């Protein structure tokens, strides 16, 4: 047999529990202010994430462009081996080395010509010195002859 007080007691207890939950939610969320504050925080977080994603997208695009440039640098036919590929800057380096080698060879040729000219100059100087020494001997001999001539009648 149901007594009249049991149902009311459970109803009052359930109502009190519901009121306590509503009160706790009101204290936690502040009558909707906290929910609005959470929405603002989520919005700020979303904006920050969008900025980070845009930064990552820009970084990925730059990395992709750099990788394509590296591929283009490597996609150069080797002049010495047409079936092979090599790095672009090594082709340029090889051309500079070839040019430098040609210029050094030309410099060595010019130095060889200079050495030959100095040798020729030295030979000419030796001959000239020999001629001048012989001329000096002849002049000295002539001087002795002239001094030995008697000028008396």
N, CA, C and O of each residue as an XYZ file, in Angstrom:
612
protein
N       0.785     -1.171      0.000
C       0.000      0.000      0.000
C       0.834      1.244      0.000
O       1.726      1.473      0.817
N       0.501      1.963     -0.901
C       1.302      3.184     -1.009
C       0.833      4.207     -0.009
O      -0.355      4.454      0.198
N       1.834      4.776      0.586
C       1.428      5.858      1.472
C       1.541      7.147      0.699
O       2.279      7.186     -0.285
N       0.912      8.118      1.053
C       0.824      9.376      0.318
C       2.101     10.176      0.385
O       2.288     11.092     -0.416
N       2.947      9.878      1.273
C       4.152     10.679      1.472
C       5.305     10.171      0.616
O       6.199     10.961      0.311
N       5.343      8.928      0.216
C       6.491      8.361     -0.511
C       6.703      8.990     -1.863
O       7.835      9.315     -2.222
N       5.671      9.167     -2.603
C       5.784      9.748     -3.928
C       6.203     11.181     -3.866
O       6.980     11.650     -4.697
N       5.704     11.866     -2.906
C       6.052     13.273     -2.771
C       7.486     13.404     -2.336
O       8.176     14.343     -2.732
N       7.942     12.478     -1.527
C       9.337     12.540     -1.059
C      10.310     12.309     -2.190
O      11.322     13.002     -2.286
N      10.019     11.332     -3.063
C      10.895     11.072     -4.213
C      10.808     12.242     -5.163
O      11.824     12.647     -5.729
N       9.637     12.792     -5.353
C       9.475     13.932     -6.245
C      10.216     15.129     -5.722
O      10.842     15.860     -6.490
N      10.156     15.340     -4.435
C      10.853     16.486     -3.861
C      12.350     16.243     -3.908
O      13.123     17.171     -4.145
N      12.763     15.011     -3.688
C      14.194     14.688     -3.750
C      14.724     14.830     -5.158
O      15.826     15.344     -5.346
N      13.967     14.387     -6.160
C      14.370     14.515     -7.560
C      14.440     15.960     -7.973
O      15.339     16.371     -8.707
N      13.471     16.740     -7.489
C      13.465     18.168     -7.802
C      14.651     18.858     -7.178
O      15.252     19.744     -7.785
N      14.996     18.450     -5.950
C      16.136     19.047     -5.263
C      17.429     18.696     -5.997
O      18.327     19.528     -6.129
N      17.509     17.461     -6.470
C      18.699     17.049     -7.206
C      18.804     17.831     -8.507
O      19.890     18.285     -8.866
N      17.699     17.995     -9.215
C      17.697     18.752    -10.459
C      18.067     20.190    -10.187
O      18.815     20.796    -10.954
N      17.545     20.753     -9.089
C      17.869     22.137     -8.734
C      19.347     22.263     -8.397
O      19.980     23.262     -8.740
N      19.898     21.259     -7.730
C      21.322     21.291     -7.391
C      22.173     21.237     -8.651
O      23.185     21.931     -8.747
N      21.773     20.423     -9.610
C      22.511     20.326    -10.882
C      22.436     21.642    -11.635
O      23.438     22.123    -12.164
N      21.236     22.224    -11.683
C      21.066     23.511    -12.371
C      21.901     24.579    -11.679
O      22.536     25.400    -12.339
N      21.900     24.568    -10.345
C      22.682     25.549     -9.590
C      24.177     25.369     -9.884
O      24.892     26.350    -10.088
N      24.641     24.126     -9.904
C      26.056     23.862    -10.165
C      26.431     24.300    -11.581
O      27.483     24.905    -11.789
N      25.581     23.997    -12.541
C      25.851     24.420    -13.925
C      25.847     25.939    -14.043
O      26.644     26.513    -14.785
N      24.953     26.581    -13.314
C      24.893     28.040    -13.330
C      26.166     28.629    -12.748
O      26.664     29.642    -13.238
N      26.695     28.002    -11.704
C      27.924     28.498    -11.082
C      29.125     28.248    -12.009
O      30.019     29.087    -12.124
N      29.128     27.092    -12.657
C      30.257     26.764    -13.542
C      30.232     27.629    -14.797
O      31.242     28.231    -15.161
N      29.095     27.690    -15.448
C      29.012     28.404    -16.718
C      28.529     29.830    -16.585
O      28.568     30.572    -17.566
N      28.086     30.238    -15.443
C      27.691     31.619    -15.201
C      26.515     32.072    -16.026
O      26.585     33.122    -16.664
N      25.482     31.350    -16.034
C      24.233     31.698    -16.724
C      24.470     31.973    -18.203
O      23.894     32.916    -18.748
N      25.307     31.170    -18.870
C      25.535     31.337    -20.301
C      26.767     32.158    -20.622
O      27.222     32.142    -21.766
N      27.332     32.884    -19.647
C      28.521     33.692    -19.911
C      29.721     32.792    -20.192
O      30.530     33.071    -21.077
N      29.822     31.724    -19.431
C      30.952     30.817    -19.627
C      30.858     30.127    -20.982
O      31.877     29.905    -21.636
N      29.653     29.791    -21.405
C      29.482     29.169    -22.718
C      29.914     30.142    -23.802
O      30.556     29.744    -24.774
N      29.568     31.409    -23.643
C      29.972     32.424    -24.596
C      31.498     32.587    -24.558
O      32.141     32.729    -25.599
N      32.060     32.565    -23.358
C      33.498     32.682    -23.197
C      34.198     31.492    -23.862
O      35.235     31.660    -24.504
N      33.627     30.283    -23.708
C      34.192     29.105    -24.368
C      34.119     29.243    -25.885
O      35.052     28.863    -26.593
N      32.999     29.793    -26.385
C      32.879     30.023    -27.828
C      33.965     30.988    -28.310
O      34.565     30.774    -29.363
N      34.214     32.049    -27.539
C      35.262     33.004    -27.908
C      36.641     32.335    -27.904
O      37.471     32.584    -28.779
N      36.863     31.486    -26.903
C      38.156     30.788    -26.831
C      38.326     29.818    -28.000
O      39.406     29.713    -28.581
N      37.246     29.115    -28.334
C      37.324     28.213    -29.483
C      37.553     28.999    -30.776
O      38.280     28.553    -31.664
N      36.931     30.160    -30.869
C      37.111     31.006    -32.050
C      38.572     31.481    -32.148
O      39.163     31.456    -33.228
N      39.152     31.915    -31.010
C      40.559     32.338    -30.988
C      41.478     31.166    -31.342
O      42.441     31.323    -32.092
N      41.163     29.987    -30.789
C      41.954     28.804    -31.085
C      41.871     28.463    -32.571
O      42.875     28.111    -33.190
N      40.675     28.568    -33.137
C      40.498     28.281    -34.561
C      41.289     29.262    -35.407
O      41.913     28.862    -36.390
N      41.275     30.561    -35.041
C      42.030     31.564    -35.791
C      43.536     31.307    -35.688
O      44.268     31.432    -36.670
N      43.982     30.948    -34.484
C      45.407     30.649    -34.301
C      45.803     29.426    -35.120
O      46.866     29.402    -35.740
N      44.935     28.403    -35.119
C      45.218     27.209    -35.908
C      45.220     27.518    -37.400
O      46.038     26.975    -38.143
N      44.314     28.383    -37.846
C      44.283     28.771    -39.259
C      45.576     29.487    -39.659
O      46.105     29.259    -40.746
N      46.087     30.365    -38.764
C      47.361     31.048    -39.042
C      48.498     30.037    -39.130
O      49.337     30.106    -40.027
N      48.514     29.094    -38.180
C      49.564     28.076    -38.195
C      49.473     27.211    -39.444
O      50.491     26.860    -40.042
N      48.249     26.869    -39.832
C      48.061     26.050    -41.037
C      48.507     26.826    -42.269
O      49.137     26.259    -43.161
N      48.183     28.130    -42.329
C      48.636     28.954    -43.454
C      50.159     29.026    -43.491
O      50.760     28.964    -44.564
N      50.787     29.158    -42.319
C      52.254     29.183    -42.255
C      52.831     27.862    -42.742
O      53.804     27.840    -43.496
N      52.221     26.753    -42.302
C      52.684     25.441    -42.745
C      52.481     25.259    -44.249
O      53.326     24.674    -44.926
N      51.364     25.758    -44.767
C      51.088     25.657    -46.204
C      52.143     26.446    -46.989
O      52.655     25.967    -48.001
N      52.467     27.668    -46.513
C      53.484     28.491    -47.174
C      54.839     27.792    -47.131
O      55.566     27.769    -48.124
N      55.171     27.226    -45.981
C      56.433     26.505    -45.839
C      56.472     25.298    -46.771
O      57.505     25.019    -47.380
N      55.365     24.585    -46.885
C      55.305     23.426    -47.778
C      55.457     23.858    -49.239
O      56.123     23.181    -50.022
N      54.838     24.987    -49.607
C      54.971     25.481    -50.982
C      56.411     25.863    -51.280
O      56.915     25.569    -52.364
N      57.085     26.518    -50.329
C      58.495     26.882    -50.528
C      59.367     25.637    -50.652
O      60.259     25.570    -51.498
N      59.095     24.650    -49.796
C      59.876     23.411    -49.856
C      59.658     22.703    -51.187
O      60.594     22.145    -51.760
N      58.428     22.724    -51.675
C      58.129     22.114    -52.965
C      58.860     22.835    -54.088
O      59.436     22.197    -54.970
N      58.838     24.167    -54.056
C      59.536     24.945    -55.084
C      61.040     24.670    -55.037
O      61.681     24.541    -56.080
N      61.600     24.582    -53.831
C      63.028     24.304    -53.702
C      63.358     22.906    -54.220
O      64.374     22.710    -54.887
N      62.500     21.941    -53.913
C      62.725     20.578    -54.394
C      62.654     20.528    -55.919
O      63.435     19.820    -56.554
N      61.727     21.270    -56.503
C      61.637     21.326    -57.965
C      62.891     21.961    -58.558
O      63.390     21.510    -59.589
N      63.403     23.012    -57.904
C      64.619     23.663    -58.382
C      65.803     22.702    -58.296
O      66.622     22.639    -59.212
N      65.892     21.954    -57.193
C      66.963     20.968    -57.073
C      66.855     19.907    -58.162
O      67.863     19.480    -58.725
N      65.643     19.490    -58.452
C      65.440     18.495    -59.508
C      65.873     19.064    -60.848
O      66.505     18.368    -61.643
N      65.537     20.329    -61.107
C      65.943     20.959    -62.361
C      67.460     21.077    -62.447
O      68.042     20.899    -63.517
N      68.102     21.378    -61.315
C      69.565     21.469    -61.316
C      70.183     20.111    -61.638
O      71.212     20.029    -62.308
N      69.548     19.060    -61.157
C      70.099     17.729    -61.369
C      69.723     17.186    -62.743
O      70.339     16.231    -63.216
N      68.751     17.762    -63.373
C      68.246     17.259    -64.640
C      69.016     17.892    -65.798
O      68.407     18.404    -66.738
N      70.349     17.861    -65.739
C      71.205     18.429    -66.769
C      72.028     17.300    -67.360
O      72.607     16.493    -66.633
N      72.076     17.250    -68.690
C      72.835     16.186    -69.346
C      74.326     16.424    -69.147
O      74.806     17.553    -69.254
N      75.041     15.365    -68.861
C      76.489     15.433    -68.681
C      77.133     15.557    -70.058
O      76.904     14.702    -70.914
N      77.942     16.610    -70.299
C      78.564     16.763    -71.616
C      79.521     15.616    -71.945
O      79.685     15.266    -73.114
N      80.145     15.035    -70.936
C      81.065     13.931    -71.177
C      80.348     12.589    -71.306
O      80.867     11.657    -71.921
N      79.164     12.499    -70.727
C      78.395     11.261    -70.780
C      76.934     11.617    -71.025
O      76.188     11.816    -70.066
N      76.498     11.703    -72.299
C      75.131     12.164    -72.601
C      74.031     11.327    -71.963
O      72.915     11.816    -71.783
N      74.322     10.079    -71.619
C      73.277      9.261    -71.008
C      73.131      9.552    -69.527
O      72.157      9.124    -68.908
N      74.076     10.270    -68.948
C      74.044     10.530    -67.514
C      73.564     11.924    -67.194
O      73.561     12.813    -68.046
N      73.168     12.098    -65.981
C      72.732     13.405    -65.478
C      73.693     13.830    -64.388
O      74.307     12.995    -63.724
N      73.818     15.118    -64.212
C      74.678     15.617    -63.156
C      74.138     16.936    -62.638
O      73.181     17.492    -63.177
N      74.765     17.422    -61.589
C      74.319     18.666    -60.980
C      74.736     19.837    -61.838
O      75.829     19.847    -62.404
N      73.866     20.822    -61.933
C      74.101     21.983    -62.794
C      75.380     22.703    -62.416
O      76.168     23.067    -63.288
N      75.596     22.915    -61.110
C      76.757     23.693    -60.714
C      78.048     22.938    -60.999
O      79.098     23.570    -61.109
N      78.017     21.613    -61.122
C      79.237     20.898    -61.482
C      79.561     21.108    -62.953
O      80.733     21.088    -63.326
N      78.543     21.310    -63.808
C      78.782     21.633    -65.209
C      79.466     22.989    -65.288
O      80.445     23.157    -66.015
N      78.960     23.933    -64.554
C      79.552     25.267    -64.542
C      80.976     25.206    -64.003
O      81.874     25.845    -64.550
N      81.183     24.461    -62.960
C      82.516     24.323    -62.385
C      83.472     23.695    -63.396
O      84.614     24.132    -63.537
N      83.002     22.676    -64.092
C      83.840     22.029    -65.103
C      84.198     23.007    -66.213
O      85.337     23.014    -66.681
N      83.256     23.826    -66.639
C      83.542     24.825    -67.679
C      84.566     25.837    -67.189
O      85.465     26.221    -67.938
N      84.442     26.271    -65.946
C      85.410     27.219    -65.401
C      86.794     26.596    -65.303
O      87.792     27.262    -65.577
N      86.867     25.343    -64.921
C      88.159     24.661    -64.831
C      88.782     24.528    -66.218
O      89.984     24.742    -66.372
N      87.983     24.177    -67.235
C      88.503     24.085    -68.599
C      89.012     25.436    -69.077
O      90.079     25.523    -69.686
N      88.255     26.483    -68.802
C      88.678     27.832    -69.195
C      89.969     28.220    -68.477
O      90.877     28.781    -69.090
N      90.049     27.928    -67.206
C      91.255     28.234    -66.437
C      92.451     27.445    -66.963
O      93.559     27.975    -67.044
N      92.231     26.192    -67.317
C      93.311     25.370    -67.845
C      93.808     25.934    -69.170
O      95.016     25.959    -69.409
N      92.908     26.386    -70.035
C      93.310     26.983    -71.311
C      94.109     28.260    -71.078
O      95.106     28.500    -71.759
N      93.683     29.071    -70.130
C      94.395     30.320    -69.836
C      95.765     30.052    -69.233
O      96.721     30.764    -69.540
N      95.877     29.045    -68.387
C      97.177     28.696    -67.814
C      98.108     28.179    -68.906
O      99.299     28.490    -68.893
N      97.588     27.397    -69.849
C      98.411     26.915    -70.967
C      98.917     28.083    -71.797
O     100.084     28.103    -72.186
N      98.063     29.048    -72.072
C      98.467     30.242    -72.818
C      99.540     31.018    -72.051
O     100.502     31.501    -72.649
N      99.380     31.139    -70.744
C     100.364     31.826    -69.912
C     101.713     31.115    -69.970
O     102.752     31.771    -70.044
N     101.709     29.779    -69.937
C     102.952     29.018    -70.029
C     103.628     29.221    -71.387
O     104.854     29.304    -71.460
N     102.842     29.300    -72.457
C     103.411     29.570    -73.779
C     104.072     30.950    -73.811
O     105.174     31.107    -74.338
N     103.396     31.935    -73.250
C     103.965     33.287    -73.230
C     105.235     33.337    -72.385
O     106.196     34.015    -72.751
N     105.246     32.628    -71.261
C     106.454     32.576    -70.436
C     107.601     31.895    -71.192
O     108.751     32.318    -71.079
N     107.301     30.861    -71.950
C     108.319     30.184    -72.752
C     108.901     31.144    -73.791
O     110.114     31.175    -73.993
N     108.050     31.919    -74.443
C     108.534     32.926    -75.407
C     109.412     33.960    -74.714
O     110.440     34.364    -75.258
N     109.022     34.385    -73.532
C     109.812     35.358    -72.784
C     111.181     34.793    -72.432
O     112.185     35.496    -72.550
N     111.240     33.539    -72.003
C     112.517     32.910    -71.671
C     113.401     32.828    -72.915
O     114.601     33.091    -72.834
N     112.823     32.466    -74.070
C     113.599     32.400    -75.316
C     114.142     33.776    -75.698
O     115.280     33.890    -76.154
N     113.341     34.809    -75.516
C     113.802     36.167    -75.830
C     114.944     36.584    -74.910
O     115.904     37.206    -75.366
N     114.858     36.250    -73.618
C     115.956     36.576    -72.711
C     117.220     35.796    -73.075
O     118.326     36.331    -72.998
N     117.055     34.528    -73.473
C     118.219     33.751    -73.910
C     118.869     34.403    -75.135
O     120.092     34.525    -75.213
N     118.028     34.819    -76.088
C     118.539     35.492    -77.288
C     119.235     36.802    -76.903
O     120.289     37.131    -77.446
N     118.650     37.536    -75.977
C     119.248     38.788    -75.497
C     120.595     38.512    -74.848
O     121.557     39.244    -75.080
N     120.673     37.445    -74.024
C     121.938     37.089    -73.373
C     123.000     36.706    -74.405
O     124.158     37.105    -74.275
N     122.616     35.934    -75.432
C     123.569     35.569    -76.489
C     124.068     36.820    -77.221
O     125.255     36.946    -77.519
N     123.158     37.723    -77.499
C     123.533     38.962    -78.187
C     124.475     39.786    -77.319
O     125.445     40.357    -77.819
N     124.191     39.848    -76.021
C     125.048     40.601    -75.107
C     126.439     39.972    -75.023
O     127.437     40.692    -74.973
N     126.518     38.639    -75.008
C     127.821     37.972    -74.977
C     128.626     38.319    -76.221
O     129.815     38.625    -76.133
N     127.981     38.272    -77.369
C     128.670     38.628    -78.621
C     129.115     40.082    -78.594
O     130.231     40.407    -78.999
N     128.238     40.949    -78.115
C     128.575     42.372    -78.046
C     129.749     42.602    -77.101
O     130.637     43.402    -77.399
N     129.760     41.918    -75.981
C     130.865     42.058    -75.027
C     132.159     41.554    -75.653
O     133.209     42.171    -75.474
N     132.102     40.455    -76.375
C     133.285     39.923    -77.047
C     133.815     40.922    -78.078
O     135.021     41.152    -78.157
N     132.934     41.504    -78.849
C     133.329     42.495    -79.860
C     133.930     43.725    -79.188
O     134.945     44.250    -79.647
N     133.311     44.186    -78.107
C     133.820     45.375    -77.413
C     135.192     45.073    -76.798
O     136.078     45.927    -76.846
N     135.389     43.886    -76.226
C     136.682     43.527    -75.659
C     137.750     43.465    -76.759
O     138.870     43.936    -76.558
N     137.417     42.898    -77.900
C     138.357     42.833    -79.023
C     138.685     44.230    -79.526
O     139.834     44.535    -79.847
N     137.666     45.072    -79.590
C     137.880     46.457    -80.015
C     138.777     47.180    -79.014
O     139.644     47.958    -79.411
N     138.579     46.931    -77.730
C     139.405     47.545    -76.696
C     140.859     47.097    -76.841
O     141.777     47.903    -76.692
N     141.068     45.810    -77.130
C     142.425     45.310    -77.341
C     143.058     45.991    -78.554
O     144.223     46.385    -78.522
N     142.264     46.123    -79.629
C     142.780     46.766    -80.843
C     143.133     48.227    -80.579
O     144.148     48.728    -81.063
N     142.282     48.904    -79.802
C     142.541     50.313    -79.483
C     143.789     50.420    -78.604
O     144.597     51.327    -78.802
N     143.958     49.535    -77.658
C     145.150     49.550    -76.809
C     146.412     49.270    -77.636
O     147.447     49.909    -77.443
N     146.311     48.319    -78.544
C     147.452     47.994    -79.403
C     147.792     49.175    -80.313
O     148.963     49.482    -80.534
N     146.777     49.819    -80.826
C     146.987     50.988    -81.673
C     147.634     52.104    -80.868
O     148.495     52.825    -81.372
N     147.215     52.244    -79.615
C     147.813     53.255    -78.740
C     149.285     52.988    -78.517
O     150.080     53.927    -78.493
N     149.669     51.735    -78.352
C     151.067     51.387    -78.169
C     151.867     51.662    -79.445
O     153.007     52.123    -79.393
N     151.269     51.380    -80.546
C     151.929     51.615    -81.824
C     152.135     53.112    -82.061
O     153.192     53.546    -82.519
N     151.103     53.883    -81.739
C     151.191     55.315    -81.952
C     152.233     55.902    -80.999
O     152.978     56.806    -81.377
N     152.287     55.408    -79.806
C     153.238     55.947    -78.852
C     154.672     55.535    -79.209
O     155.636     56.206    -78.841
N     154.784     54.439    -79.919
C     156.126     53.984    -80.303
C     156.655     54.651    -81.575
O     157.828     54.484    -81.907
N     155.845     55.373    -82.266
C     156.284     56.045    -83.477
C     157.154     57.235    -83.058
O     156.801     58.009    -82.168
N     158.263     57.347    -83.711
C     159.174     58.435    -83.409
C     158.803     59.606    -84.309
O     158.731     59.447    -85.528
N     158.574     60.742    -83.746
C     158.116     61.875    -84.510
C     159.321     62.798    -84.891
O     159.099     63.919    -85.349
N     160.464     62.384    -84.725
C     161.613     63.196    -85.075
C     161.973     63.038    -86.550
O     161.969     61.948    -87.122
N     162.287     64.209    -87.128
C     162.655     64.130    -88.546
C     164.048     63.680    -88.781
O     164.477     63.573    -89.930
